[in-house]
Amino acid sequence: MDENLKEARERQEKLRKAAEPLIKLLCEDYHPHVTAIVTPTGVEVLEGICTVQEVHDFIVD
């Protein structure tokens, strides 16, 4: 197996194991429409009340 691929898979598994307690907390204490943003210094739980996505009308290429 390519060393880069092996390293990427190991990092992915490490991240998954770190995220599982937060995912469990969100499932047990919040509703399915929340998102958690994790930074190196904190975590924020957000609830999307209304969202509009994919508006590309004003993007200049």
N, CA, C and O atoms as a Tripos MOL2 file, in Angstrom:
@<TRIPOS>MOLECULE
protein
  244   243    61     0     0
PROTEIN
NO_CHARGES

@<TRIPOS>ATOM
      1 N           0.8490   -1.1820    0.0000 N.3       1 MET1
      2 CA          0.0000    0.0000    0.0000 C.3       1 MET1
      3 C           0.8900    1.2400    0.0000 C.2       1 MET1
      4 O           1.9080    1.2890    0.6910 O.2       1 MET1
      5 N           0.5000    2.2150   -0.7670 N.am      2 ASP2
      6 CA          1.2300    3.4730   -0.8300 C.3       2 ASP2
      7 C           1.3030    4.0950    0.5640 C.2       2 ASP2
      8 O           0.3030    4.1330    1.2800 O.2       2 ASP2
      9 N           2.4790    4.5800    0.9470 N.am      3 GLU3
     10 CA          2.6930    5.1350    2.2910 C.3       3 GLU3
     11 C           1.7980    6.3420    2.5570 C.2       3 GLU3
     12 O           1.2990    6.5040    3.6710 O.2       3 GLU3
     13 N           1.5880    7.1920    1.5520 N.am      4 ASN4
     14 CA          0.7110    8.3520    1.7280 C.3       4 ASN4
     15 C          -0.7270    7.9340    1.9740 C.2       4 ASN4
     16 O          -1.4160    8.5310    2.8010 O.2       4 ASN4
     17 N          -1.1840    6.9180    1.2670 N.am      5 LEU5
     18 CA         -2.5380    6.4140    1.4550 C.3       5 LEU5
     19 C          -2.6880    5.8070    2.8400 C.2       5 LEU5
     20 O          -3.6990    6.0250    3.5070 O.2       5 LEU5
     21 N          -1.7020    5.0570    3.2710 N.am      6 LYS6
     22 CA         -1.7330    4.4530    4.6000 C.3       6 LYS6
     23 C          -1.7840    5.5360    5.6790 C.2       6 LYS6
     24 O          -2.5550    5.4350    6.6320 O.2       6 LYS6
     25 N          -0.9660    6.5610    5.5230 N.am      7 GLU7
     26 CA         -0.9500    7.6600    6.4960 C.3       7 GLU7
     27 C          -2.2890    8.4000    6.5080 C.2       7 GLU7
     28 O          -2.7830    8.7690    7.5730 O.2       7 GLU7
     29 N          -2.8710    8.6130    5.3430 N.am      8 ALA8
     30 CA         -4.1650    9.2950    5.2590 C.3       8 ALA8
     31 C          -5.2480    8.4810    5.9480 C.2       8 ALA8
     32 O          -6.0870    9.0420    6.6530 O.2       8 ALA8
     33 N          -5.2410    7.1830    5.7580 N.am      9 ARG9
     34 CA         -6.2410    6.3230    6.4070 C.3       9 ARG9
     35 C          -6.0610    6.3040    7.9210 C.2       9 ARG9
     36 O          -7.0440    6.2880    8.6620 O.2       9 ARG9
     37 N          -4.8230    6.3050    8.3820 N.am     10 GLU10
     38 CA         -4.5600    6.3340    9.8190 C.3      10 GLU10
     39 C          -5.0400    7.6490   10.4300 C.2      10 GLU10
     40 O          -5.6210    7.6550   11.5150 O.2      10 GLU10
     41 N          -4.7990    8.7560    9.7400 N.am     11 ARG11
     42 CA         -5.2600   10.0630   10.2260 C.3      11 ARG11
     43 C          -6.7830   10.1160   10.2550 C.2      11 ARG11
     44 O          -7.3730   10.6620   11.1860 O.2      11 ARG11
     45 N          -7.4170    9.5430    9.2280 N.am     12 GLN12
     46 CA         -8.8730    9.5200    9.1710 C.3      12 GLN12
     47 C          -9.4420    8.7170   10.3430 C.2      12 GLN12
     48 O         -10.4090    9.1450   10.9730 O.2      12 GLN12
     49 N          -8.8640    7.5820   10.6340 N.am     13 GLU13
     50 CA         -9.3340    6.7530   11.7450 C.3      13 GLU13
     51 C          -9.1060    7.4530   13.0840 C.2      13 GLU13
     52 O          -9.9550    7.3790   13.9720 O.2      13 GLU13
     53 N          -7.9820    8.1220   13.2340 N.am     14 LYS14
     54 CA         -7.6940    8.8660   14.4620 C.3      14 LYS14
     55 C          -8.7220    9.9850   14.6630 C.2      14 LYS14
     56 O          -9.2010   10.1950   15.7770 O.2      14 LYS14
     57 N          -9.0560   10.6980   13.5910 N.am     15 LEU15
     58 CA        -10.0510   11.7600   13.6700 C.3      15 LEU15
     59 C         -11.4210   11.1960   14.0130 C.2      15 LEU15
     60 O         -12.1520   11.7750   14.8170 O.2      15 LEU15
     61 N         -11.7660   10.0750   13.4080 N.am     16 ARG16
     62 CA        -13.0590    9.4350   13.6960 C.3      16 ARG16
     63 C         -13.1730    9.0800   15.1730 C.2      16 ARG16
     64 O         -14.1980    9.3500   15.8000 O.2      16 ARG16
     65 N         -12.1360    8.4830   15.7250 N.am     17 LYS17
     66 CA        -12.1670    8.0940   17.1410 C.3      17 LYS17
     67 C         -12.2740    9.3140   18.0510 C.2      17 LYS17
     68 O         -12.9350    9.2620   19.0880 O.2      17 LYS17
     69 N         -11.6260   10.4050   17.6670 N.am     18 ALA18
     70 CA        -11.7050   11.6320   18.4580 C.3      18 ALA18
     71 C         -13.0960   12.2580   18.3650 C.2      18 ALA18
     72 O         -13.5660   12.8570   19.3330 O.2      18 ALA18
     73 N         -13.7560   12.1290   17.2180 N.am     19 ALA19
     74 CA        -15.0570   12.7590   16.9980 C.3      19 ALA19
     75 C         -16.2190   11.9850   17.6050 C.2      19 ALA19
     76 O         -17.2630   12.5710   17.8910 O.2      19 ALA19
     77 N         -16.0600   10.6910   17.8050 N.am     20 GLU20
     78 CA        -17.1730    9.8660   18.2690 C.3      20 GLU20
     79 C         -17.8220   10.3680   19.5590 C.2      20 GLU20
     80 O         -19.0510   10.3780   19.6260 O.2      20 GLU20
     81 N         -17.0750   10.7890   20.5940 N.am     21 PRO21
     82 CA        -17.7510   11.2970   21.7980 C.3      21 PRO21
     83 C         -18.6010   12.5460   21.5300 C.2      21 PRO21
     84 O         -19.6700   12.6960   22.1210 O.2      21 PRO21
     85 N         -18.1460   13.4310   20.6570 N.am     22 LEU22
     86 CA        -18.9250   14.6240   20.3260 C.3      22 LEU22
     87 C         -20.1740   14.2430   19.5390 C.2      22 LEU22
     88 O         -21.2510   14.7820   19.7930 O.2      22 LEU22
     89 N         -20.0460   13.3330   18.5970 N.am     23 ILE23
     90 CA        -21.2060   12.8740   17.8300 C.3      23 ILE23
     91 C         -22.2340   12.2490   18.7600 C.2      23 ILE23
     92 O         -23.4310   12.4990   18.6230 O.2      23 ILE23
     93 N         -21.7780   11.4440   19.6980 N.am     24 LYS24
     94 CA        -22.6730   10.8130   20.6750 C.3      24 LYS24
     95 C         -23.3890   11.8750   21.5020 C.2      24 LYS24
     96 O         -24.5980   11.7770   21.7120 O.2      24 LYS24
     97 N         -22.6650   12.8890   21.9750 N.am     25 LEU25
     98 CA        -23.2600   13.9720   22.7520 C.3      25 LEU25
     99 C         -24.3210   14.7090   21.9350 C.2      25 LEU25
    100 O         -25.4080   14.9860   22.4420 O.2      25 LEU25
    101 N         -24.0190   15.0260   20.6880 N.am     26 LEU26
    102 CA        -24.9920   15.7150   19.8410 C.3      26 LEU26
    103 C         -26.2550   14.8820   19.6600 C.2      26 LEU26
    104 O         -27.3640   15.4160   19.6970 O.2      26 LEU26
    105 N         -26.0950   13.5950   19.4680 N.am     27 CYS27
    106 CA        -27.2500   12.7130   19.2760 C.3      27 CYS27
    107 C         -28.0880   12.5840   20.5430 C.2      27 CYS27
    108 O         -29.3130   12.4840   20.4650 O.2      27 CYS27
    109 N         -27.4520   12.5860   21.6920 N.am     28 GLU28
    110 CA        -28.1650   12.3920   22.9560 C.3      28 GLU28
    111 C         -28.7560   13.6840   23.5230 C.2      28 GLU28
    112 O         -29.8260   13.6560   24.1310 O.2      28 GLU28
    113 N         -28.0770   14.8090   23.3330 N.am     29 ASP29
    114 CA        -28.4780   16.0450   24.0120 C.3      29 ASP29
    115 C         -29.0370   17.1270   23.0920 C.2      29 ASP29
    116 O         -29.5410   18.1390   23.5800 O.2      29 ASP29
    117 N         -28.9620   16.9430   21.7870 N.am     30 TYR30
    118 CA        -29.4430   17.9420   20.8390 C.3      30 TYR30
    119 C         -30.3660   17.2650   19.8380 C.2      30 TYR30
    120 O         -30.6500   16.0740   19.9650 O.2      30 TYR30
    121 N         -30.8270   17.9960   18.8650 N.am     31 HIS31
    122 CA        -31.6770   17.4170   17.8250 C.3      31 HIS31
    123 C         -30.8670   17.2530   16.5350 C.2      31 HIS31
    124 O         -29.7430   17.7480   16.4450 O.2      31 HIS31
    125 N         -31.4230   16.5700   15.5480 N.am     32 PRO32
    126 CA        -30.6430   16.2420   14.3530 C.3      32 PRO32
    127 C         -30.2950   17.4250   13.4500 C.2      32 PRO32
    128 O         -29.5970   17.2430   12.4520 O.2      32 PRO32
    129 N         -30.7600   18.6170   13.7720 N.am     33 HIS33
    130 CA        -30.5380   19.7570   12.8880 C.3      33 HIS33
    131 C         -29.4820   20.7170   13.4200 C.2      33 HIS33
    132 O         -29.5160   21.9090   13.1130 O.2      33 HIS33
    133 N         -28.5530   20.2130   14.2070 N.am     34 VAL34
    134 CA        -27.4650   21.0440   14.7140 C.3      34 VAL34
    135 C         -26.1610   20.6290   14.0490 C.2      34 VAL34
    136 O         -26.0160   19.5190   13.5370 O.2      34 VAL34
    137 N         -25.2290   21.5550   14.0790 N.am     35 THR35
    138 CA        -23.8880   21.3320   13.5550 C.3      35 THR35
    139 C         -22.9000   21.7920   14.6030 C.2      35 THR35
    140 O         -23.1160   22.8170   15.2490 O.2      35 THR35
    141 N         -21.8260   21.0560   14.7820 N.am     36 ALA36
    142 CA        -20.7690   21.4700   15.6980 C.3      36 ALA36
    143 C         -19.5470   21.8630   14.8770 C.2      36 ALA36
    144 O         -19.1200   21.1400   13.9780 O.2      36 ALA36
    145 N         -19.0010   23.0180   15.2090 N.am     37 ILE37
    146 CA        -17.7610   23.4720   14.5870 C.3      37 ILE37
    147 C         -16.6830   23.4110   15.6530 C.2      37 ILE37
    148 O         -16.8060   24.0360   16.7070 O.2      37 ILE37
    149 N         -15.6300   22.6620   15.3800 N.am     38 VAL38
    150 CA        -14.5350   22.4840   16.3290 C.3      38 VAL38
    151 C         -13.3160   23.2230   15.7950 C.2      38 VAL38
    152 O         -12.9450   23.0790   14.6300 O.2      38 VAL38
    153 N         -12.7010   24.0130   16.6630 N.am     39 THR39
    154 CA        -11.4640   24.7130   16.3270 C.3      39 THR39
    155 C         -10.4040   24.2840   17.3360 C.2      39 THR39
    156 O         -10.7290   23.5750   18.2880 O.2      39 THR39
    157 N          -9.1730   24.6810   17.1630 N.am     40 PRO40
    158 CA         -8.1440   24.3190   18.1360 C.3      40 PRO40
    159 C          -8.3780   24.8990   19.5330 C.2      40 PRO40
    160 O          -7.7490   24.4610   20.4960 O.2      40 PRO40
    161 N          -9.2770   25.8780   19.6500 N.am     41 THR41
    162 CA         -9.4810   26.5040   20.9590 C.3      41 THR41
    163 C         -10.8960   26.4030   21.4960 C.2      41 THR41
    164 O         -11.1780   26.9310   22.5710 O.2      41 THR41
    165 N         -11.8000   25.7370   20.7750 N.am     42 GLY42
    166 CA        -13.1660   25.6460   21.2850 C.3      42 GLY42
    167 C         -14.0810   24.8720   20.3660 C.2      42 GLY42
    168 O         -13.6650   24.3200   19.3470 O.2      42 GLY42
    169 N         -15.3460   24.8480   20.7600 N.am     43 VAL43
    170 CA        -16.3710   24.1770   19.9650 C.3      43 VAL43
    171 C         -17.6450   25.0090   20.0410 C.2      43 VAL43
    172 O         -17.9520   25.5920   21.0810 O.2      43 VAL43
    173 N         -18.3810   25.0610   18.9380 N.am     44 GLU44
    174 CA        -19.6230   25.8250   18.8730 C.3      44 GLU44
    175 C         -20.7030   24.9280   18.2810 C.2      44 GLU44
    176 O         -20.4770   24.2560   17.2750 O.2      44 GLU44
    177 N         -21.8820   24.9170   18.9100 N.am     45 VAL45
    178 CA        -23.0200   24.1710   18.3900 C.3      45 VAL45
    179 C         -23.9630   25.1790   17.7400 C.2      45 VAL45
    180 O         -24.3830   26.1460   18.3760 O.2      45 VAL45
    181 N         -24.2880   24.9490   16.4800 N.am     46 LEU46
    182 CA        -25.1240   25.8610   15.7050 C.3      46 LEU46
    183 C         -26.4040   25.1670   15.2730 C.2      46 LEU46
    184 O         -26.4360   23.9530   15.0730 O.2      46 LEU46
    185 N         -27.4600   25.9610   15.1350 N.am     47 GLU47
    186 CA        -28.7220   25.4460   14.6230 C.3      47 GLU47
    187 C         -29.1060   26.2710   13.4080 C.2      47 GLU47
    188 O         -29.2650   27.4880   13.5020 O.2      47 GLU47
    189 N         -29.2530   25.6220   12.2870 N.am     48 GLY48
    190 CA        -29.6290   26.3310   11.0710 C.3      48 GLY48
    191 C         -31.1370   26.5090   11.0070 C.2      48 GLY48
    192 O         -31.8680   25.5530   10.7470 O.2      48 GLY48
    193 N         -31.6020   27.7230   11.2410 N.am     49 ILE49
    194 CA        -33.0350   28.0040   11.1790 C.3      49 ILE49
    195 C         -33.4900   28.1390    9.7260 C.2      49 ILE49
    196 O         -34.5320   27.6150    9.3340 O.2      49 ILE49
    197 N         -32.6950   28.8430    8.9500 N.am     50 CYS50
    198 CA        -33.0070   29.0340    7.5370 C.3      50 CYS50
    199 C         -31.6830   29.1450    6.7890 C.2      50 CYS50
    200 O         -30.7770   29.8550    7.2260 O.2      50 CYS50
    201 N         -31.5740   28.4610    5.6910 N.am     51 THR51
    202 CA        -30.3410   28.5160    4.9190 C.3      51 THR51
    203 C         -30.6550   28.6180    3.4310 C.2      51 THR51
    204 O         -31.6080   28.0120    2.9420 O.2      51 THR51
    205 N         -29.8580   29.3730    2.7370 N.am     52 VAL52
    206 CA        -29.9360   29.4730    1.2840 C.3      52 VAL52
    207 C         -28.5300   29.1970    0.7810 C.2      52 VAL52
    208 O         -27.5790   29.8680    1.1830 O.2      52 VAL52
    209 N         -28.3950   28.2220   -0.0870 N.am     53 GLN53
    210 CA        -27.0780   27.8280   -0.5730 C.3      53 GLN53
    211 C         -27.0390   27.8420   -2.0890 C.2      53 GLN53
    212 O         -28.0660   27.9320   -2.7620 O.2      53 GLN53
    213 N         -25.8450   27.7510   -2.5970 N.am     54 GLU54
    214 CA        -25.6040   27.6460   -4.0360 C.3      54 GLU54
    215 C         -26.0630   28.8820   -4.8050 C.2      54 GLU54
    216 O         -26.5820   28.7580   -5.9140 O.2      54 GLU54
    217 N         -25.8800   30.0690   -4.2340 N.am     55 VAL55
    218 CA        -26.1610   31.3100   -4.9590 C.3      55 VAL55
    219 C         -24.8530   31.7370   -5.6240 C.2      55 VAL55
    220 O         -23.9500   32.2470   -4.9620 O.2      55 VAL55
    221 N         -24.7620   31.5270   -6.9170 N.am     56 HIS56
    222 CA        -23.5370   31.8090   -7.6620 C.3      56 HIS56
    223 C         -23.6960   32.9980   -8.6130 C.2      56 HIS56
    224 O         -22.8080   33.2620   -9.4230 O.2      56 HIS56
    225 N         -24.7980   33.7020   -8.5240 N.am     57 ASP57
    226 CA        -25.1000   34.7730   -9.4760 C.3      57 ASP57
    227 C         -24.0730   35.8970   -9.4880 C.2      57 ASP57
    228 O         -23.8880   36.5420  -10.5200 O.2      57 ASP57
    229 N         -23.4060   36.1460   -8.3770 N.am     58 PHE58
    230 CA        -22.5470   37.3210   -8.2600 C.3      58 PHE58
    231 C         -21.0610   36.9810   -8.2040 C.2      58 PHE58
    232 O         -20.2360   37.8660   -7.9780 O.2      58 PHE58
    233 N         -20.7140   35.7290   -8.4040 N.am     59 ILE59
    234 CA        -19.3200   35.3070   -8.3840 C.3      59 ILE59
    235 C         -18.6630   35.7070   -9.7000 C.2      59 ILE59
    236 O         -19.1660   35.4020  -10.7820 O.2      59 ILE59
    237 N         -17.5390   36.3890   -9.5860 N.am     60 VAL60
    238 CA        -16.7960   36.8140  -10.7710 C.3      60 VAL60
    239 C         -15.6800   35.8010  -11.0130 C.2      60 VAL60
    240 O         -14.8530   35.5500  -10.1370 O.2      60 VAL60
    241 N         -15.6700   35.2300  -12.1990 N.am     61 ASP61
    242 CA        -14.6290   34.2500  -12.5380 C.3      61 ASP61
    243 C         -13.4010   34.9280  -13.0570 C.2      61 ASP61
    244 O         -12.4220   34.2610  -13.3930 O.2      61 ASP61
@<TRIPOS>BOND
     1     1     2 1
     2     2     3 1
     3     3     4 2
     4     3     5 am
     5     5     6 1
     6     6     7 1
     7     7     8 2
     8     7     9 am
     9     9    10 1
    10    10    11 1
    11    11    12 2
    12    11    13 am
    13    13    14 1
    14    14    15 1
    15    15    16 2
    16    15    17 am
    17    17    18 1
    18    18    19 1
    19    19    20 2
    20    19    21 am
    21    21    22 1
    22    22    23 1
    23    23    24 2
    24    23    25 am
    25    25    26 1
    26    26    27 1
    27    27    28 2
    28    27    29 am
    29    29    30 1
    30    30    31 1
    31    31    32 2
    32    31    33 am
    33    33    34 1
    34    34    35 1
    35    35    36 2
    36    35    37 am
    37    37    38 1
    38    38    39 1
    39    39    40 2
    40    39    41 am
    41    41    42 1
    42    42    43 1
    43    43    44 2
    44    43    45 am
    45    45    46 1
    46    46    47 1
    47    47    48 2
    48    47    49 am
    49    49    50 1
    50    50    51 1
    51    51    52 2
    52    51    53 am
    53    53    54 1
    54    54    55 1
    55    55    56 2
    56    55    57 am
    57    57    58 1
    58    58    59 1
    59    59    60 2
    60    59    61 am
    61    61    62 1
    62    62    63 1
    63    63    64 2
    64    63    65 am
    65    65    66 1
    66    66    67 1
    67    67    68 2
    68    67    69 am
    69    69    70 1
    70    70    71 1
    71    71    72 2
    72    71    73 am
    73    73    74 1
    74    74    75 1
    75    75    76 2
    76    75    77 am
    77    77    78 1
    78    78    79 1
    79    79    80 2
    80    79    81 am
    81    81    82 1
    82    82    83 1
    83    83    84 2
    84    83    85 am
    85    85    86 1
    86    86    87 1
    87    87    88 2
    88    87    89 am
    89    89    90 1
    90    90    91 1
    91    91    92 2
    92    91    93 am
    93    93    94 1
    94    94    95 1
    95    95    96 2
    96    95    97 am
    97    97    98 1
    98    98    99 1
    99    99   100 2
   100    99   101 am
   101   101   102 1
   102   102   103 1
   103   103   104 2
   104   103   105 am
   105   105   106 1
   106   106   107 1
   107   107   108 2
   108   107   109 am
   109   109   110 1
   110   110   111 1
   111   111   112 2
   112   111   113 am
   113   113   114 1
   114   114   115 1
   115   115   116 2
   116   115   117 am
   117   117   118 1
   118   118   119 1
   119   119   120 2
   120   119   121 am
   121   121   122 1
   122   122   123 1
   123   123   124 2
   124   123   125 am
   125   125   126 1
   126   126   127 1
   127   127   128 2
   128   127   129 am
   129   129   130 1
   130   130   131 1
   131   131   132 2
   132   131   133 am
   133   133   134 1
   134   134   135 1
   135   135   136 2
   136   135   137 am
   137   137   138 1
   138   138   139 1
   139   139   140 2
   140   139   141 am
   141   141   142 1
   142   142   143 1
   143   143   144 2
   144   143   145 am
   145   145   146 1
   146   146   147 1
   147   147   148 2
   148   147   149 am
   149   149   150 1
   150   150   151 1
   151   151   152 2
   152   151   153 am
   153   153   154 1
   154   154   155 1
   155   155   156 2
   156   155   157 am
   157   157   158 1
   158   158   159 1
   159   159   160 2
   160   159   161 am
   161   161   162 1
   162   162   163 1
   163   163   164 2
   164   163   165 am
   165   165   166 1
   166   166   167 1
   167   167   168 2
   168   167   169 am
   169   169   170 1
   170   170   171 1
   171   171   172 2
   172   171   173 am
   173   173   174 1
   174   174   175 1
   175   175   176 2
   176   175   177 am
   177   177   178 1
   178   178   179 1
   179   179   180 2
   180   179   181 am
   181   181   182 1
   182   182   183 1
   183   183   184 2
   184   183   185 am
   185   185   186 1
   186   186   187 1
   187   187   188 2
   188   187   189 am
   189   189   190 1
   190   190   191 1
   191   191   192 2
   192   191   193 am
   193   193   194 1
   194   194   195 1
   195   195   196 2
   196   195   197 am
   197   197   198 1
   198   198   199 1
   199   199   200 2
   200   199   201 am
   201   201   202 1
   202   202   203 1
   203   203   204 2
   204   203   205 am
   205   205   206 1
   206   206   207 1
   207   207   208 2
   208   207   209 am
   209   209   210 1
   210   210   211 1
   211   211   212 2
   212   211   213 am
   213   213   214 1
   214   214   215 1
   215   215   216 2
   216   215   217 am
   217   217   218 1
   218   218   219 1
   219   219   220 2
   220   219   221 am
   221   221   222 1
   222   222   223 1
   223   223   224 2
   224   223   225 am
   225   225   226 1
   226   226   227 1
   227   227   228 2
   228   227   229 am
   229   229   230 1
   230   230   231 1
   231   231   232 2
   232   231   233 am
   233   233   234 1
   234   234   235 1
   235   235   236 2
   236   235   237 am
   237   237   238 1
   238   238   239 1
   239   239   240 2
   240   239   241 am
   241   241   242 1
   242   242   243 1
   243   243   244 2
@<TRIPOS>SUBSTRUCTURE
     1 MET1         2 RESIDUE 1 A MET
     2 ASP2         6 RESIDUE 1 A ASP
     3 GLU3        10 RESIDUE 1 A GLU
     4 ASN4        14 RESIDUE 1 A ASN
     5 LEU5        18 RESIDUE 1 A LEU
     6 LYS6        22 RESIDUE 1 A LYS
     7 GLU7        26 RESIDUE 1 A GLU
     8 ALA8        30 RESIDUE 1 A ALA
     9 ARG9        34 RESIDUE 1 A ARG
    10 GLU10       38 RESIDUE 1 A GLU
    11 ARG11       42 RESIDUE 1 A ARG
    12 GLN12       46 RESIDUE 1 A GLN
    13 GLU13       50 RESIDUE 1 A GLU
    14 LYS14       54 RESIDUE 1 A LYS
    15 LEU15       58 RESIDUE 1 A LEU
    16 ARG16       62 RESIDUE 1 A ARG
    17 LYS17       66 RESIDUE 1 A LYS
    18 ALA18       70 RESIDUE 1 A ALA
    19 ALA19       74 RESIDUE 1 A ALA
    20 GLU20       78 RESIDUE 1 A GLU
    21 PRO21       82 RESIDUE 1 A PRO
    22 LEU22       86 RESIDUE 1 A LEU
    23 ILE23       90 RESIDUE 1 A ILE
    24 LYS24       94 RESIDUE 1 A LYS
    25 LEU25       98 RESIDUE 1 A LEU
    26 LEU26      102 RESIDUE 1 A LEU
    27 CYS27      106 RESIDUE 1 A CYS
    28 GLU28      110 RESIDUE 1 A GLU
    29 ASP29      114 RESIDUE 1 A ASP
    30 TYR30      118 RESIDUE 1 A TYR
    31 HIS31      122 RESIDUE 1 A HIS
    32 PRO32      126 RESIDUE 1 A PRO
    33 HIS33      130 RESIDUE 1 A HIS
    34 VAL34      134 RESIDUE 1 A VAL
    35 THR35      138 RESIDUE 1 A THR
    36 ALA36      142 RESIDUE 1 A ALA
    37 ILE37      146 RESIDUE 1 A ILE
    38 VAL38      150 RESIDUE 1 A VAL
    39 THR39      154 RESIDUE 1 A THR
    40 PRO40      158 RESIDUE 1 A PRO
    41 THR41      162 RESIDUE 1 A THR
    42 GLY42      166 RESIDUE 1 A GLY
    43 VAL43      170 RESIDUE 1 A VAL
    44 GLU44      174 RESIDUE 1 A GLU
    45 VAL45      178 RESIDUE 1 A VAL
    46 LEU46      182 RESIDUE 1 A LEU
    47 GLU47      186 RESIDUE 1 A GLU
    48 GLY48      190 RESIDUE 1 A GLY
    49 ILE49      194 RESIDUE 1 A ILE
    50 CYS50      198 RESIDUE 1 A CYS
    51 THR51      202 RESIDUE 1 A THR
    52 VAL52      206 RESIDUE 1 A VAL
    53 GLN53      210 RESIDUE 1 A GLN
    54 GLU54      214 RESIDUE 1 A GLU
    55 VAL55      218 RESIDUE 1 A VAL
    56 HIS56      222 RESIDUE 1 A HIS
    57 ASP57      226 RESIDUE 1 A ASP
    58 PHE58      230 RESIDUE 1 A PHE
    59 ILE59      234 RESIDUE 1 A ILE
    60 VAL60      238 RESIDUE 1 A VAL
    61 ASP61      242 RESIDUE 1 A ASP
